[in-house]
Amino acid sequence: MSWGTELWDQFDNLEKHTQWGIDILEKYIKFVKERTEIELSYAKQLRNLSKKYQPKKNSKEEEEYKYTACKAFLSTLNEMNDYAGQHEVISENMTSQITVDLMRYVQELKQERKSNFHDGRKAQQHIETCWKQLESSKRRFERDCKEADRAQQYFEKMDADINVTKADVEKARQQAQIRQQMAEDSKADYSLILQRFNQEQWEHYHTHIPNIFQKIQEMEERRIVRIAESMKTYAELDRQVIPIIGKCLDGIVKAAESIDQKNDSQLVVEAYKSGFEPPGDIEFEDYTQPMKRTVSDNSLSSSKEGKAELKFGGKSRGKLWPFIKKNKGVTPEDFSNFPPEQRRKKLQQKVDDLNKEIQKETDQRDAITKMKDVYLKNPQMGDPASLDHKLTEVTQNIEKLRLEAQKFEAWLAEVEGRLPARSEQARRQSGLYDGQTHQTAVTNCAQDRESPDGSYTEEQSQESEHKVLATDFDDEFDDEEPLPAIGTCKALYTFEGQNEGTISVVEGEMLSVIEEDKGDGWTRIRRNEDEEGYVPTSYVEVYLDKNAKGS
């Protein structure tokens, strides 16, 4: 099958068909281009969606992602981000391997088509010119033949007429011969041109046009093959990302399977556990007896609360208040408004953060020190003195952070019951602090009770409780004899004792040691026989009396 032989007379239709083929190719290019734009838009929307639901940094929402379900959701968001990336890969590959390639091919195809049809038109024009020459030679031969016939007839007429002179007859005969010769020449010319035209026409329809049409056919078939290959590439580019998309989906499934409901339940306990014991039974209060109220030791109510309930009378609703009312004010630095367990976690987190800051500053100090050593060994690299200010600043920051960390460690030790329990006095001080904290918590809880007459207020209750507790503990301190000194110590650094049971010291100050460090990092000291408290062991240089220690 060849267009040159089968479609030798369909030049115009072939020209229209090849133009249609180019239009189809351009339409396919436009289709792929729009697909790439859709893939990019879809990937962008997926990324925006993933970003929209990502937890915000340093927010409460970020804390919620400690739960396995939230972690799985975060993994899903990350997998969807990777999923979007694969659609971007599809778009990029289709653009580079299909769209750009086909657009270049279309330009080459148009140029080739133009050249082939230009050759075809040129061949047609040539055969049309040969045809016109043949027609002209044919008409001239016909005209000369007619003129020769007329001249012969005129000669015969003149020769038969007796009235015509011999000269006229001779003249007519010569004219007839001339016309006859012209007719013979025209015949020979017509025959030659006809022979030449037939040769040209044969070559035109059996050689030139078939060759040109064959090139056009091959061009069209290459276009069809190219569009087929592009369609295969189109599918293959999609197929290439399927394994990675499958891994993304597998990651989502794996994240879902990692959800542990028991672990999440335990995290809820750790997040909200107060550390308080449930309230005990409330004793029966006999109103038939004189107005003397006794309050159960196991009840959360204090003696002051008992009086408050008496004031409430029969309108008291008898609620239990095992929860501390939230403090809407500013959170204290030591987190004392939190329940014990939550306070311990807050303090531990603060200590960990401070230790990280200390480590960061320490690394920076070490780096500056090394750089200073390099400058000392190689003065041409820099001035060592230029680093002194920065080194001093970093050292001061480390010292401030250490003091801050020790302060929070003291509070943490107090909550965990390590520091205050090491001495009787500190235990009583801790008892005072814990009693105040507990009493404050109970008083806050008591706010949940309803007071119809409005006579009970939190401030009155707290003030009364603090006065009673302070008086009781002052009596106990008055009865206690001071402990003997077992040595002396010198303060290496200034320490501000802002916590219960601690004492402030100034750098270089000499004090008496009354209790050694028991392994918790604190030493008990005394000043002027009336001021006692704990200081960090690392802040003092201790000189123990061997006799006192031995005894």
C-alpha positions in Angstrom: 0.0 0.0 0.0 1.4 3.3 -1.1 -0.1 6.7 -1.2 1.9 7.4 -4.4 0.1 4.7 -6.4 -3.2 4.6 -4.6 -3.8 8.3 -4.0 -1.9 9.7 -7.1 -4.7 12.1 -7.8 -5.5 13.2 -4.2 -2.9 15.8 -3.7 -5.4 18.4 -2.1 -7.0 15.8 0.2 -3.6 14.6 1.4 -2.7 18.2 2.1 -5.9 18.6 4.3 -5.3 15.3 6.0 -1.8 16.0 7.0 -2.8 19.4 8.4 -5.5 17.6 10.4 -2.9 15.2 11.8 -0.8 18.2 13.0 -3.9 19.7 14.6 -4.6 16.4 16.4 -1.0 16.3 17.7 -1.2 19.9 19.0 -4.5 19.0 20.7 -2.8 16.1 22.5 0.0 18.4 23.6 -2.6 20.9 25.0 -4.3 18.0 26.8 -1.0 16.9 28.5 -0.1 20.5 29.3 -3.5 20.9 31.1 -2.9 17.6 32.9 0.4 18.9 34.2 -1.3 22.1 35.4 -3.9 20.0 37.2 -1.2 17.8 38.9 0.6 20.9 40.1 -2.6 22.5 41.4 -3.5 19.2 43.1 -0.1 18.9 44.7 -0.2 22.5 45.9 -3.7 22.0 47.4 -2.5 18.8 49.1 0.6 20.6 50.5 -1.6 23.5 51.7 -4.0 21.0 53.3 -1.1 19.3 55.1 0.3 22.6 56.3 -3.1 23.8 57.5 -3.5 20.9 59.9 0.2 20.8 61.1 0.5 21.7 64.8 1.6 25.2 65.5 4.9 25.5 67.2 5.0 26.5 70.9 1.3 26.1 71.2 -1.0 24.0 73.2 -1.9 22.1 70.0 1.7 20.9 69.8 1.5 19.4 73.2 -1.5 17.3 72.1 0.7 15.4 69.6 2.2 13.3 72.4 -0.9 11.0 72.0 -0.4 8.1 69.6 -3.6 9.0 67.7 -2.3 12.5 67.1 1.1 11.2 66.2 -0.5 9.0 63.6 -2.5 11.9 62.3 0.8 13.9 62.0 2.4 11.0 60.2 -0.6 11.0 57.8 -0.1 14.7 57.1 3.6 14.1 56.4 2.8 11.2 54.1 0.3 13.4 52.3 3.0 15.9 51.8 5.2 13.2 50.2 2.1 12.1 48.2 1.8 15.6 46.8 5.5 15.5 45.9 4.8 12.6 43.6 2.1 14.5 41.7 4.7 17.3 41.2 7.1 14.6 39.8 4.3 13.5 37.4 3.9 17.1 36.3 7.6 17.8 35.8 8.2 14.5 33.9 5.2 15.0 31.6 6.3 18.5 30.8 9.9 17.6 30.0 9.3 14.2 28.4 6.1 14.8 26.5 5.0 18.4 26.2 8.4 20.0 25.4 9.5 17.1 23.2 6.2 17.1 21.2 6.2 20.8 20.7 9.7 20.6 19.2 8.6 17.7 17.0 5.5 19.6 15.8 7.7 22.4 14.5 9.9 20.0 12.7 6.8 18.2 11.3 5.4 21.5 10.0 8.6 22.3 8.2 8.9 18.8 6.7 5.3 18.9 5.5 5.8 22.3 3.9 8.8 21.1 2.0 7.1 18.0 0.7 4.0 19.8 -0.5 6.2 22.5 -2.1 7.9 19.7 -4.1 4.5 18.3 -5.1 3.2 21.7 -6.3 6.4 22.2 -8.2 6.0 18.8 -10.0 2.3 19.7 -10.8 3.3 23.0 -12.2 5.9 21.4 -14.4 3.5 18.8 -15.8 0.9 21.5 -16.4 3.5 23.6 -18.3 4.3 20.6 -20.5 0.6 20.1 -21.1 0.2 23.7 -22.2 3.1 23.3 -24.6 1.5 20.2 -26.1 -1.8 21.9 -26.6 -0.1 24.9 -28.3 1.8 22.6 -30.7 -1.4 20.7 -31.4 -3.3 23.8 -32.2 -0.5 25.1 -34.4 -0.4 21.8 -36.3 -4.1 21.8 -36.8 -4.0 25.4 -38.1 -1.2 24.7 -40.5 -3.0 21.6 -41.8 -6.1 23.7 -42.5 -4.1 26.4 -44.2 -2.3 23.8 -46.4 -5.7 22.3 -47.4 -7.0 25.7 -48.4 -3.8 26.5 -50.4 -4.1 23.2 -52.2 -7.7 23.8 -53.0 -7.0 27.3 -54.3 -4.2 26.0 -56.5 -6.4 23.3 -58.0 -9.1 25.9 -58.6 -6.6 28.3 -60.3 -5.1 25.5 -62.4 -8.6 24.5 -63.7 -9.5 28.0 -64.6 -8.5 28.8 -68.3 -8.8 32.5 -67.7 -6.1 32.6 -65.1 -2.6 33.3 -66.3 0.1 30.8 -66.0 2.0 33.0 -63.6 -0.9 33.1 -61.2 -1.2 29.4 -61.3 2.5 29.0 -60.6 2.2 31.4 -57.7 -0.8 29.4 -56.2 1.2 26.2 -56.6 4.2 27.6 -54.7 1.9 28.9 -52.0 0.3 25.4 -51.6 3.7 23.8 -51.4 4.8 26.3 -48.7 1.7 25.6 -46.6 2.1 21.9 -47.0 5.7 22.2 -45.8 4.6 24.2 -42.8 2.0 21.6 -42.0 4.7 18.9 -42.1 6.9 20.9 -39.8 4.1 21.5 -37.4 3.3 17.8 -37.5 6.9 16.9 -36.7 7.0 19.5 -33.9 3.7 18.3 -32.4 4.8 14.7 -32.6 8.1 15.5 -30.7 6.3 17.6 -28.1 3.7 14.9 -27.6 6.4 12.2 -27.2 8.2 14.4 -24.7 5.0 15.1 -22.8 4.1 11.5 -22.5 7.5 10.8 -21.0 7.2 13.7 -18.6 3.7 12.6 -17.6 4.8 9.0 -17.0 7.7 10.2 -14.8 5.3 12.5 -13.0 2.7 9.9 -12.1 5.1 7.0 -11.7 8.2 8.5 -10.2 7.9 12.1 -8.9 4.5 12.1 -7.3 4.9 8.6 -5.8 8.2 9.7 -4.2 6.7 12.8 -2.8 3.6 11.1 -1.6 5.7 8.4 -0.1 7.6 11.0 1.9 4.3 12.5 3.0 3.1 9.0 4.0 6.2 8.3 6.0 5.9 11.7 7.7 2.3 11.0 8.7 3.1 7.5 9.9 6.0 8.9 12.0 3.5 11.4 13.5 1.2 8.5 14.4 4.0 6.5 16.0 5.2 9.5 17.9 1.8 10.2 19.4 1.5 6.5 20.3 4.8 6.6 22.1 3.8 9.7 23.9 0.7 8.0 25.1 2.8 5.1 26.4 5.1 7.5 28.2 2.1 9.3 29.6 0.9 6.0 31.2 4.5 5.0 32.2 5.1 8.3 34.1 2.0 7.6 36.1 3.1 4.0 36.8 6.5 5.1 37.9 5.2 6.9 41.0 2.7 4.2 42.0 5.3 2.4 44.2 6.2 5.5 46.0 2.5 6.5 46.4 1.9 3.0 47.7 4.7 3.5 50.3 3.0 6.7 51.3 -0.3 4.9 51.8 1.5 2.1 53.6 3.0 4.7 55.9 -0.5 6.0 56.7 -1.6 2.4 57.4 1.4 1.8 59.6 0.7 5.0 61.5 -2.9 3.9 62.1 -1.7 0.6 63.3 0.7 2.3 65.8 -2.2 3.9 67.6 -2.3 2.5 71.2 -5.4 3.3 73.1 -4.0 2.1 76.4 -0.9 4.3 76.0 -3.1 7.3 75.3 -5.2 6.5 78.4 -2.0 6.4 80.5 -0.9 9.7 79.0 -4.2 11.2 80.1 -3.5 10.0 83.7 0.0 11.5 83.6 -1.3 14.8 82.2 -4.1 15.3 84.7 -3.3 13.3 87.8 -3.3 15.7 90.8 -1.6 13.5 93.3 -4.3 14.1 96.0 -5.9 11.3 97.9 -9.7 10.9 97.5 -11.6 12.4 100.4 -12.6 10.1 103.3 -15.9 9.6 104.9 -17.7 12.6 106.4 -18.7 12.0 110.0 -22.2 12.5 111.2 -22.8 15.8 112.8 -25.4 15.7 115.6 -27.3 19.0 115.7 -29.1 17.9 118.8 -25.9 18.4 120.8 -24.5 21.8 121.7 -23.1 23.7 118.8 -19.7 22.0 118.9 -18.5 20.8 115.6 -15.9 18.1 115.0 -14.5 17.6 111.6 -13.3 14.2 110.4 -9.6 13.9 110.0 -10.1 12.1 106.7 -12.3 14.9 105.3 -10.8 17.5 103.0 -12.5 20.2 105.2 -10.5 22.1 107.7 -11.6 23.5 111.0 -12.3 26.8 109.4 -14.4 25.1 106.8 -16.3 23.4 109.5 -17.2 26.8 110.9 -18.1 28.0 107.4 -20.5 25.0 107.0 -22.0 25.8 110.4 -22.8 29.3 109.0 -24.3 27.7 106.0 -26.7 25.7 108.1 -29.2 23.3 106.5 -28.7 25.0 103.1 -25.3 23.4 102.6 -25.4 21.0 99.7 -22.6 18.8 101.0 -20.6 18.7 97.9 -17.2 16.9 97.7 -14.4 19.0 96.3 -11.4 16.8 95.3 -10.4 19.3 92.6 -8.6 22.5 92.9 -10.2 25.5 91.3 -8.2 26.9 88.5 -6.3 30.1 89.3 -7.1 32.7 86.7 -4.3 34.9 87.7 -0.6 34.8 86.8 1.1 31.4 87.3 3.6 31.5 90.1 7.2 30.9 89.2 7.3 27.7 91.3 4.0 26.5 89.9 2.6 26.3 93.4 -0.9 26.7 92.0 -0.7 23.2 90.4 -1.5 19.9 92.1 1.6 18.1 93.4 2.0 15.7 90.5 1.5 18.3 87.9 3.8 20.7 89.7 6.5 18.1 89.8 6.2 17.6 86.0 6.3 21.4 85.3 9.3 21.8 87.5 11.1 18.8 85.9 10.4 20.2 82.5 11.7 23.6 83.5 14.9 22.0 85.0 15.4 20.0 81.8 15.0 23.2 79.7 17.5 25.1 81.8 20.0 22.2 81.6 19.7 22.3 77.8 20.4 26.0 77.8 23.3 25.5 80.2 24.8 22.9 77.8 24.3 25.2 74.9 26.0 28.1 76.6 28.8 25.7 77.8 29.4 24.5 74.3 29.6 28.1 73.1 32.1 28.9 75.9 34.2 26.0 75.0 34.2 27.1 71.3 35.3 30.6 72.3 38.0 29.2 74.6 39.4 27.1 71.8 39.3 30.0 69.4 41.1 32.1 71.9 43.8 29.4 72.3 44.2 29.4 68.5 44.6 33.2 68.5 47.2 33.0 71.3 49.2 30.4 69.3 48.7 32.3 66.0 48.3 36.0 66.6 48.1 36.7 62.9 44.7 35.0 62.9 43.1 37.4 65.4 43.3 39.3 68.7 42.7 37.0 71.7 41.6 40.0 73.8 38.7 40.6 71.4 37.1 37.4 72.7 37.3 38.3 76.5 34.1 40.3 76.5 32.1 37.6 74.8 33.7 34.9 77.0 32.8 36.9 80.1 29.2 37.4 78.9 28.8 33.7 78.2 30.3 32.7 81.6 27.9 35.1 83.3 24.9 33.6 81.4 26.0 30.1 82.5 26.2 31.2 86.1 22.7 32.8 85.9 21.3 29.7 84.3 22.9 27.5 87.0 21.4 29.6 89.7 18.1 29.4 88.0 18.4 25.7 87.6 19.4 25.2 91.3 16.4 27.2 92.3 14.0 25.0 90.4 15.9 21.9 91.5 15.3 22.9 95.1 11.6 23.3 94.4 11.6 20.0 92.6 13.4 18.3 95.5 10.9 19.8 97.9 7.9 18.5 95.9 9.5 15.0 95.6 10.1 15.1 99.4 13.9 14.7 99.2 15.3 18.0 100.6 12.9 18.9 103.4 12.8 15.3 104.9 16.5 15.3 105.7 16.2 17.3 108.9 13.7 17.9 111.6 13.7 21.7 111.2 13.5 21.5 107.4 10.7 18.9 107.7 8.7 21.3 109.9 9.4 24.1 107.4 8.3 21.9 104.6 5.2 20.9 106.7 4.4 24.6 107.1 4.8 25.1 103.3 2.8 22.0 102.4 0.2 22.8 104.9 -0.2 26.2 103.4 -0.3 24.8 99.9 -2.8 22.1 100.9 -4.8 24.6 102.9 -4.9 26.9 99.9 -5.9 24.1 97.7 -8.7 23.1 100.0 -9.8 26.7 100.4 -9.9 27.1 96.6 -12.0 23.9 96.4 -14.3 25.4 99.0 -15.1 28.1 96.6 -17.3 25.6 94.8 -19.6 25.5 97.8 -22.6 27.8 97.6 -22.9 30.5 100.2 -26.4 31.9 100.0 -25.7 34.8 102.4 -22.3 35.5 100.8 -20.6 35.6 104.3 -17.9 33.1 103.4 -14.9 34.4 101.4 -11.7 32.7 100.3 -9.5 35.5 101.6 -10.9 35.1 105.2 -10.4 31.4 105.1 -6.8 31.5 103.9 -5.8 34.2 106.3 -7.2 32.3 109.3 -5.6 29.0 108.3 -2.2 30.6 107.8 -2.4 32.3 111.1 -3.3 29.1 113.0 -0.7 27.0 111.2 2.0 29.6 111.7 1.3 29.8 115.4 1.4 26.1 115.9 4.7 25.7 114.1 6.3 28.7 115.9 5.6 26.9 119.2 7.4 23.8 118.0 10.4 25.8 116.8 10.6 27.5 120.2 10.9 24.2 121.9 13.7 22.9 119.7 17.3 23.2 120.7 19.8 24.3 118.1 22.1 21.7 116.6 25.8 21.8 117.3 28.2 23.0 114.6 30.4 20.3 113.0 32.6 22.6 111.0 32.8 25.8 109.0 32.5 26.8 105.4 33.3 29.6 103.0 30.8 30.9 100.4 32.4 30.6 97.0 29.5 32.3 95.2 26.6 34.5 96.2 23.3 32.5 96.7 19.9 34.0 97.2 17.8 31.6 99.2 14.3 32.4 98.1 12.9 28.9 98.8 11.5 27.6 102.1 14.4 26.0 104.1 17.2 27.8 102.2 19.4 30.7 103.4 21.1 33.5 101.4 24.9 33.8 101.5 27.4 36.3 100.1 30.6 35.4 98.3 33.5 35.1 100.8 31.2 34.9 103.9 32.3 32.4 106.6 29.5 30.3 108.2 29.0 27.3 110.5 28.2 23.9 109.2 25.6 22.0 111.2 24.7 19.2 108.8 26.7 17.6 105.9 25.5 17.0 102.4 23.5 13.7 102.4 23.9 13.1 98.7 21.2 15.5 97.5 23.5 18.4 96.8 22.6 20.6 99.8 24.5 21.5 103.0 22.8 22.9 106.1 24.6 26.0 107.6 24.0 28.6 110.4 24.8 32.3 110.7 24.9 34.1 114.1 23.3 31.3 116.0 19.8 32.3 114.9 19.7 32.0 111.1 19.8 28.4 109.6 19.1 27.0 106.2 20.3 25.0 103.3 22.7 26.1 100.5 23.9 24.2 97.4 27.0 22.2 98.4 28.8 23.4 95.2 28.5 27.0 96.4 30.5 26.5 99.6 33.9 25.1 100.6 33.4 23.0 103.7 36.0 22.6 106.5 34.7 19.8 108.9 35.9 19.5 112.5 37.3 16.0 112.7 36.4 15.6 116.4 32.9 16.7 115.8 32.5 14.5 112.8 33.9 11.5 114.7 31.7 12.1 117.6 
